[in-house]
Each structure stands twice: as C-alpha cells, then as structure tokens.
C-alpha cells in the first residue's frame, strides 16, 4: 500500500495529538498507549525514506498547531 507524503504527515500528526492528550488510568489505556506508540514508530519509519524522496525528510515536516504568535491574524 502506498501513502502520499501528505497522508503520512497527517496520520503522524493525528497519532501525536492523540498521544499528547491521553491519560492512562488502567491497563486498557496502557495497551492503547503502547499501540499508538508502535503506530507512530511505523509511520515515522515509512515517512523517513522508505519509498519516498529523501528531500521530504522529517526536518521539513511541520507538526501540530503553530504557536499563537505565528498564527494568522484574521
């Protein structure tokens, strides 16, 4: 299965957001946390060159929301 660079970046952002918002209260939560961490490692390894142009390495990817001082003013 082939995912575009944009799709991989979006999935990585979603998993990172979920991980940052998680609170572990029981074993079920811990299992979910472990699964998300494995998922993030797999997605990151896919995006770091396996089948993709190396010019699109992790250093060029922006993740998450921009800081408030960089947000566009409407």
N, C-alpha and C positions, 0 to 999 in steps of 0.2 A: 504494500500500500504506500502511495506517495502523498505526502502532505506538502503544501506550499510553505514557504518561509513565513508568510503572514499567518497561516493557520497554526503552525508550530509556536510562533511567538504568542499568539492569542491563547493557546492552550496552556503554555507555560505561565502566562500572567494569571489565568484563572486558577491554576493549581496553587501558585504562590499566594494569591489572595485568600484562597480557602485555608491554606496552612497558617497564614498570619492571623486569621480570625478564629481558629479552632481553640477550644478549651477542652482539655482531656479530663473527663470525670470518671470514666470507667474503662473496662477492658475493650468494649466495643469502640469507644472513641480512640483508644490507643491503636487498635487494629486499623481503623480508618486513617489515622495519622501516619502509620507505617506505610500503608498502601499509597497514600498521596506522596510521601517522600520517595518511594520507589518509582512512582509515575513521573515525578519531577526529574529524577535522575535519568530515566529512559528518554523523556522528551528533550532534556538538555543534551544528551549524547546524540540524539538524532539531529539536533539543530547545530551541533558543533562540527559539522563537516561531513557526516556520512550521507553522501548523495547530494550535498548542497555546495554551492560555490563558497569557497573559504573567505571571500570578501564580505560575506554576510555573517561573520563570526559573532560571538557573544558581545564583543566590545561595541558593536554598532547597535545592539538591541536596546531599546528603552522599555523599561518595565514599570507597571503601576501608574498611578496618577502623578502628574507633575506637581512639584511643590507649589504652595499657594502663591509665592512671589513670582512664579513663572506662568501662572495660569492666565489665559487670555481674558482681557477685560472686555465686557460686553457693554 
